[in-house]
Amino acid sequence: MIDSEIKNLIFFLIFIFLIIKLCSINIYDNEQLNLIFRVITVTALIILTNSFLKSSNILQNDEKITVIILNFNRPHNLVKSLKILNEYDRIGEIIVSHGKPSTYVEFEESKVKNIKDFELDKLYGSALRFLRALDAKHNIILFLDDDTLPDENTINNTYDLIIKNYHRNTLYGHIGRNCNEKGYFSNRIKNGNVALTPFLMCKKSIMIDYLKDKKIGFYKFKNFFKKYRGNCEDLSLNYFVEKEYLEKPIIIDGDGIKLLDFSNGFSSNSKHRKLRNNFCRYLNFLDNK
């Protein structure tokens, strides 16, 4: 963008001017102390400049999105969806985490990064998607289920919503649910306190905080994830966001999101609903300990 280049050039010129001025100022009588002062001040200015330029890219809409998708039982869905997602301008990279050798496909789209996560999948199941957030090159992450194909407008509009509210640490998804002391309620609602992972966009910084937090983050529930193949990972992330940032998710319009083959998924398991009911009650128990 031309405007951003001009702004960066102006900022660079101001930076050079400040460096020249600092080098001509003598704060102390001792020249060695003056030298140390200049080195420390210039180093601080460089750090602040890098931080400014990084945030500037985000706020000027120059930032791209990292998409993270798990491939386990339905690679045929990805054969179709990756070709489409690869053409979206806002998407910078697509991380495909492959969960088992028998369904591995070496996807060759230019933005796709194939990762063989066969052993990690045995440990964490679907919760593995959150661990892969650490590999994201970009500051905005979109988690997609392999049976979900959003159109480009939906991705762009959700991205713009995050940028507009960049000060907020919350999640953006099109499927809302309620998770409370009474259990898990699967009717779709606009004001639910959880947003599910079929389409879930957020800042990478949220995921880093969630993954390193041992009290209410990923590692609090890692043994549960190991036992139940990662089920309820989305509920735990929403719980973390609510407790850590005092935020509830933003439920977006899902009209532009297409559902592909959804057979053989978690929700088709007869124990799925009961497990999530119990997990929600457990979260409420944690709140009242």
LINWO-V750731 format. One record per residue. RES is the residue in three letters. PSI is psi in radians with two decimals (NA if undefined). OMEGA is omega in radians with two decimals (NA if undefined). Layout:
RES|PSI|OMEGA, RES|PSI|OMEGA
//
This chain:
MET|2.30|-3.08, ILE|-0.75|-3.12, ASP|-0.76|-3.12, SER|-0.62|3.11, GLU|-0.71|3.10, ILE|-0.77|3.13, LYS|-0.74|3.14, ASN|-0.64|3.10, LEU|-0.76|3.11, ILE|-0.76|3.13, PHE|-0.71|3.14, PHE|-0.73|3.14, LEU|-0.70|3.09, ILE|-0.70|3.14, PHE|-0.80|3.12, ILE|-0.72|3.12, PHE|-0.76|-3.14, LEU|-0.67|3.12, ILE|-0.80|3.14, ILE|-0.76|-3.14, LYS|-0.74|-3.12, LEU|-0.64|-3.12, CYS|-0.30|-3.13, SER|-0.08|-3.10, ILE|2.35|3.05, ASN|1.84|-3.14, ILE|-0.64|-3.05, TYR|2.82|3.04, ASP|-0.51|-3.14, ASN|2.14|-3.08, GLU|-0.57|3.13, GLN|-0.71|3.09, LEU|-0.68|3.08, ASN|-0.70|3.12, LEU|-0.78|3.12, ILE|-0.77|3.12, PHE|-0.77|-3.11, ARG|-0.73|3.13, VAL|-0.80|3.14, ILE|-0.78|-3.11, THR|-0.77|3.12, VAL|-0.71|3.11, THR|-0.77|3.12, ALA|-0.71|3.12, LEU|-0.69|3.12, ILE|-0.77|3.12, ILE|-0.81|3.13, LEU|-0.66|3.13, THR|-0.80|3.12, ASN|-0.72|3.11, SER|-0.74|3.14, PHE|-0.81|-3.09, LEU|-0.61|3.12, LYS|-0.84|3.12, SER|-0.54|3.12, SER|-0.71|3.11, ASN|-0.68|3.14, ILE|-0.90|-3.04, LEU|-0.33|3.09, GLN|0.19|3.12, ASN|0.48|3.06, ASP|-0.12|-3.06, GLU|2.59|3.06, LYS|3.07|-3.12, ILE|2.43|2.93, THR|2.16|3.06, VAL|2.36|3.11, ILE|2.17|-3.11, ILE|2.42|3.03, LEU|2.34|3.02, ASN|2.06|-3.13, PHE|-1.18|-3.08, ASN|-0.22|-2.95, ARG|1.05|-3.14, PRO|-0.41|3.12, HIS|-0.52|3.06, ASN|-0.73|-3.09, LEU|-0.51|3.06, VAL|-0.63|3.13, LYS|-0.87|-2.96, SER|-0.62|-3.07, LEU|-0.61|3.10, LYS|-0.66|-3.12, ILE|-0.86|-3.12, LEU|-0.60|-3.12, ASN|-0.38|-3.11, GLU|-0.15|-3.12, TYR|2.22|-3.05, ASP|-0.66|-3.06, ARG|-0.41|-3.13, ILE|2.18|-3.13, GLY|-0.57|3.11, GLU|2.71|3.12, ILE|1.94|3.10, ILE|2.09|3.08, VAL|1.99|3.12, SER|2.00|-3.08, HIS|2.18|-3.00, GLY|-0.34|3.12, LYS|2.54|-3.06, PRO|-0.62|-3.03, SER|-0.34|3.12, THR|0.24|-3.14, TYR|2.33|3.05, VAL|2.30|3.10, GLU|1.50|-3.14, PHE|2.36|-2.99, GLU|0.18|3.07, GLU|2.56|-2.97, SER|-0.52|-3.09, LYS|-0.06|-3.04, VAL|2.35|3.01, LYS|1.93|3.14, ASN|2.26|3.11, ILE|2.18|3.10, LYS|1.75|-3.07, ASP|0.66|-3.03, PHE|-0.75|-3.10, GLU|-0.74|3.11, LEU|-0.60|3.12, ASP|-0.63|3.11, LYS|-0.52|-3.13, LEU|-0.87|-2.91, TYR|-0.12|3.11, GLY|-2.32|-3.07, SER|-0.31|3.10, ALA|-0.22|3.10, LEU|-0.53|-3.12, ARG|-0.63|-3.11, PHE|-0.62|3.09, LEU|-0.61|-3.14, ARG|-0.22|3.08, ALA|-0.45|3.13, LEU|-0.38|-3.13, ASP|-0.08|-3.08, ALA|2.32|3.10, LYS|-0.39|-3.00, HIS|2.83|-3.04, ASN|-0.16|3.06, ILE|2.28|-3.10, ILE|2.41|3.03, LEU|1.99|3.03, PHE|2.25|3.09, LEU|2.42|2.93, ASP|2.74|-3.09, ASP|-0.16|3.11, ASP|0.27|-3.07, THR|2.27|3.13, LEU|1.74|3.11, PRO|2.62|3.04, ASP|2.97|-3.03, GLU|-0.62|3.14, ASN|-0.70|3.14, THR|-0.75|3.12, ILE|-0.81|-3.12, ASN|-0.74|-3.12, ASN|-0.67|3.12, THR|-0.72|3.06, TYR|-0.83|-3.14, ASP|-0.61|3.12, LEU|-0.71|3.09, ILE|-0.80|-3.13, ILE|-0.72|3.14, LYS|-0.57|-3.11, ASN|0.76|-2.99, TYR|-0.36|3.12, HIS|-0.28|-3.11, ARG|2.49|3.07, ASN|1.55|-3.11, THR|-3.13|-3.07, LEU|2.58|-3.13, TYR|2.05|-3.13, GLY|2.91|-3.07, HIS|-0.11|3.11, ILE|1.98|3.13, GLY|2.49|3.10, ARG|2.92|3.02, ASN|2.36|3.13, CYS|1.95|-3.08, ASN|-2.89|-3.07, GLU|-0.34|3.14, LYS|-0.19|3.12, GLY|-2.70|-3.07, TYR|2.24|-3.08, PHE|2.05|-2.95, SER|0.05|3.05, ASN|2.39|-3.09, ARG|2.23|-3.12, ILE|2.65|-3.11, LYS|-0.38|-3.07, ASN|0.54|3.13, GLY|2.85|3.14, ASN|0.11|3.00, VAL|2.55|3.00, ALA|2.34|-3.03, LEU|2.94|-2.97, THR|-0.11|3.10, PRO|-0.67|2.99, PHE|1.90|-3.09, LEU|2.04|-3.11, MET|2.47|3.13, CYS|3.04|3.05, LYS|2.52|3.11, LYS|-0.58|-3.12, SER|-0.58|3.09, ILE|-0.78|-3.11, MET|-0.67|3.12, ILE|-0.78|3.11, ASP|-0.77|-3.12, TYR|-0.75|-3.07, LEU|-0.51|-3.10, LYS|-0.20|-3.11, ASP|2.13|-3.08, LYS|-0.14|-3.10, LYS|-0.77|-3.12, ILE|0.15|-3.11, GLY|-2.71|-3.02, PHE|-0.84|-3.02, TYR|-0.28|3.02, LYS|-0.57|-3.01, PHE|0.16|-3.00, LYS|-0.59|3.11, ASN|-0.60|3.05, PHE|-0.77|3.13, PHE|-0.71|3.14, LYS|-0.65|-3.09, LYS|-0.62|-3.02, TYR|0.54|3.03, ARG|0.66|3.04, GLY|-0.02|-3.13, ASN|2.52|-3.13, CYS|0.17|3.12, GLU|-0.63|3.12, ASP|-0.65|3.12, LEU|-0.68|-3.14, SER|-0.66|3.12, LEU|-0.77|3.10, ASN|-0.67|3.11, TYR|-0.78|3.12, PHE|-0.81|-3.12, VAL|-0.70|-3.14, GLU|-0.74|-3.07, LYS|-0.68|-3.06, GLU|-0.72|-3.04, TYR|-0.04|-3.09, LEU|0.74|-3.11, GLU|2.58|2.96, LYS|2.74|-3.08, PRO|2.75|3.04, ILE|2.09|-3.14, ILE|2.05|-3.06, ILE|2.97|3.05, ASP|2.26|-3.09, GLY|0.31|-3.10, ASP|-0.49|-3.11, GLY|0.27|-3.11, ILE|2.11|-3.08, LYS|2.42|3.11, LEU|2.22|3.11, LEU|-2.79|3.14, ASP|2.06|-3.08, PHE|0.29|3.13, SER|2.70|3.09, ASN|0.53|3.08, GLY|-3.13|3.13, PHE|-0.76|-3.02, SER|-0.28|3.12, SER|-0.16|3.11, ASN|2.29|-3.08, SER|-0.43|-3.11, LYS|-0.04|-3.05, HIS|-0.90|-3.08, ARG|-0.74|-3.13, LYS|-0.72|-3.14, LEU|-0.75|-3.12, ARG|-0.59|3.03, ASN|-0.86|-3.11, ASN|-0.64|-3.13, PHE|-0.72|3.11, CYS|-0.69|3.11, ARG|-0.60|3.10, TYR|-0.71|3.09, LEU|-0.70|3.10, ASN|-0.63|3.08, PHE|-0.72|3.12, LEU|-0.65|-3.14, ASP|-0.46|-3.03, ASN|0.22|3.10, LYS|NA|NA
//
